[in-house]
Amino acid sequence: MQGRKLKIGVLTTEAVKQLRVIVTAGERVVLEETRDIQPSQPFIETVELSADCAAPAVLLRVLSSDGKEMIRFRPEESGRSLAGARHGPPPPAEIATVEELYLTGCT
């Protein structure tokens, strides 16, 4: 969510027919679409929310063609930032012992 704009993206690992995407803000439905989705053609839409809509009021639901809920997501509003990117292990020459080198290779 950036300002009042909400970008919705749903990506599948296989082709899914008649996938239904519903986004609500409180009691109001802001997006409801049914589409065929493939890994090469994800569902991506941007909707504008009302000024008084907070992140926890937004709910994303993704339903299969038979109505089974596949995804349910509600963003959290927090002051925390996301963890930084994970860095790889140090080069082998910088690893102190053979055991540590072996265990580093196992992860």
C-alpha positions as MATLAB code, in Angstrom:
seq = 'MQGRKLKIGVLTTEAVKQLRVIVTAGERVVLEETRDIQPSQPFIETVELSADCAAPAVLLRVLSSDGKEMIRFRPEESGRSLAGARHGPPPPAEIATVEELYLTGCT';
ca = [
       0.000    0.000    0.000;
       1.436    3.339   -1.040;
      -0.686    6.237    0.062;
      -4.219    5.374   -1.024;
      -3.144    3.058   -3.847;
      -3.120   -0.668   -3.263;
      -1.305   -2.916   -5.729;
      -2.595   -6.482   -5.776;
      -0.611   -9.322   -7.302;
      -1.477  -13.017   -7.424;
       0.973  -15.444   -9.004;
       0.371  -19.157   -9.460;
       2.812  -21.978  -10.131;
       0.420  -23.659  -12.560;
      -2.477  -22.631  -14.796;
      -5.666  -21.987  -12.822;
      -9.041  -21.469  -14.489;
     -11.646  -19.054  -13.151;
      -9.621  -17.816  -10.170;
     -11.666  -15.274   -8.227;
      -9.877  -12.364   -6.529;
     -11.818  -10.300   -3.982;
     -10.444   -7.288   -2.118;
     -12.500   -5.624    0.585;
     -11.835   -2.517    2.650;
     -13.973   -2.890    5.745;
     -17.436   -3.809    4.471;
     -16.898   -2.335    0.990;
     -15.789   -4.535   -1.951;
     -13.139   -2.573   -3.859;
     -12.214   -5.284   -6.363;
     -13.870   -8.498   -7.491;
     -12.634  -10.227  -10.627;
     -12.594  -13.729  -12.040;
      -9.778  -14.658  -14.419;
      -7.750  -17.523  -15.804;
      -4.204  -17.167  -14.450;
      -0.973  -18.774  -15.617;
       2.568  -18.497  -14.245;
       3.475  -16.313  -17.225;
       0.358  -14.138  -16.795;
      -0.143  -13.206  -13.123;
      -3.064  -11.188  -11.830;
      -1.894   -7.618  -11.194;
      -4.237   -4.714  -10.473;
      -4.054   -1.400   -8.662;
      -7.043    0.027   -6.806;
      -7.516    3.317   -5.015;
      -8.794    3.181   -1.461;
     -10.718    5.811    0.448;
      -8.717    8.281    2.542;
      -9.950    6.797    5.820;
      -8.975    3.204    4.947;
      -6.144    1.752    7.073;
      -4.064   -1.275    6.055;
      -5.622   -3.677    8.619;
      -9.082   -2.986    7.141;
      -8.026   -4.450    3.766;
      -8.652   -8.136    3.103;
      -7.522  -10.093    0.026;
      -9.250  -13.391   -0.723;
      -8.440  -15.696   -3.625;
     -11.009  -18.396   -4.392;
     -10.844  -21.387   -6.726;
     -13.531  -21.956   -9.356;
     -15.474  -24.141   -6.889;
     -15.433  -21.407   -4.213;
     -12.693  -22.889   -2.015;
     -10.589  -20.190   -0.343;
      -6.980  -20.599   -1.476;
      -5.482  -17.402   -0.043;
      -6.610  -15.061    2.712;
      -4.329  -12.100    3.449;
      -4.740   -9.059    5.663;
      -1.761   -6.670    5.788;
      -0.532   -5.578    9.181;
       0.168   -1.988   10.038;
       3.394   -1.683   11.953;
       6.242    0.733   12.324;
       8.793   -2.029   11.783;
      10.757   -2.273    8.596;
      11.354   -5.558    6.844;
      14.506   -7.490    7.592;
      17.415   -6.748    5.312;
      18.560   -9.038    2.556;
      20.378  -12.154    3.636;
      24.029  -12.230    2.721;
      25.785  -15.374    1.600;
      28.458  -17.142    3.624;
      32.022  -15.823    3.707;
      34.513  -17.156    1.151;
      36.044  -20.556    2.094;
      39.417  -18.961    2.870;
      37.770  -16.938    5.652;
      36.164  -19.949    7.378;
      38.232  -21.061   10.391;
      37.729  -24.842   10.524;
      36.989  -27.696    8.171;
      33.888  -28.567   10.215;
      32.529  -25.045    9.875;
      33.298  -25.114    6.154;
      31.397  -28.406    5.803;
      28.379  -27.121    7.769;
      28.356  -23.907    5.725;
      28.163  -26.001    2.559;
      25.216  -27.977    3.938;
      22.951  -24.917    4.266;
];
